[in-house]
Amino acid sequence: MNTIKVEGISVNDYGGEGNALIFIHAFPLCSRMWDSQVEHFSKIYRVVTYDVRGLGYSTDIPDYQFTMEELVNDLIMIMDHLGIDKAHACGLSMGGYILQRAMLKNPGRFLSATLADTKSEGENNESLLSRSNDIIKIKSEGTDGFFDGMAKKLISERSYENEEPRTFIRTMMSWMKPEGVIGTMMAIATRTNSFYLLKDIEIPCHVIVGRNDVLTPPVKSFFMKENLKEVEFTVIEECGHLSNMEKHEEFNSAVERFLKHVEENLTK
């Protein structure tokens, strides 16, 4: 693995001979949430992970005021810096927001897209008020209370009772700076509504969702699937929001099957 900084963004390039496969993580975590995918896919693809601006090790930045469009630009900047013309990409939750906008803005840069536990709508008044109240609370009380509540929503109740995933998720959260968390929350609030634009995407897509995801319920993924032209749809049973961590074997198998199909079509 080669870890570099690209204008303050921490990027992990695992090398490999195949096409590039870029993983974009969820909020409020970091690239370590993809550990199981790195281990599995780096044998087949040139796997790249990175910490989204303001989170993980990507805190060497001028300030903590940025928009979703800047997070999208960061993804393309990383590809340019690594000499990656086109890539497969997988984004979960916030990573899915970034990837959807990146595909619409730079469609020629992607071979395929896996959109996991995410949605295409922008913020409504209720979600904006909830996010605003969380920011106000973090400013006055710190991140601990927010993280405790958030951790319970990221995985199913059954998995939350298991100390290993719960502890690792909470540990990742503990690495985050409050100002980075707030900056990323504000960036998420500036994302555009892609719901009616998905029909314009010509790239092969794979929509994955955990059956018990309470943050982006399966119905949101179903709506995405209905709007996309070339799409596979996978529901992972007994699984919450972080489907890649909670049911990593099922997640990896589904992604591998999809990518194999895409790669076969590329060689025709």
Secondary structure, DSSP 8 states (H G I E B T S, - for coil): -EEEEETTEEEEE---SS-EEEEE--TT--GGGGHHHHHHHTTTSEEEEE--TTSTT---SS-S---HHHHHHHHHHHHHHTT-SSEEEEEETHHHHHHHHHHHH-GGGEEEEEEES--S----HHHHHHHHHHHHHHHHH-SHHHHHHHHHHHS-HHHHTSHHHHHHHHHHHHTS-HHHHHHHHHHHHT----TTTGGG--S-EEEEEETT-SSS-HHHHHHHHHH-SSEEEEEESS--S-HHHHTHHHHHHHHHHHHHHHHHHHT-
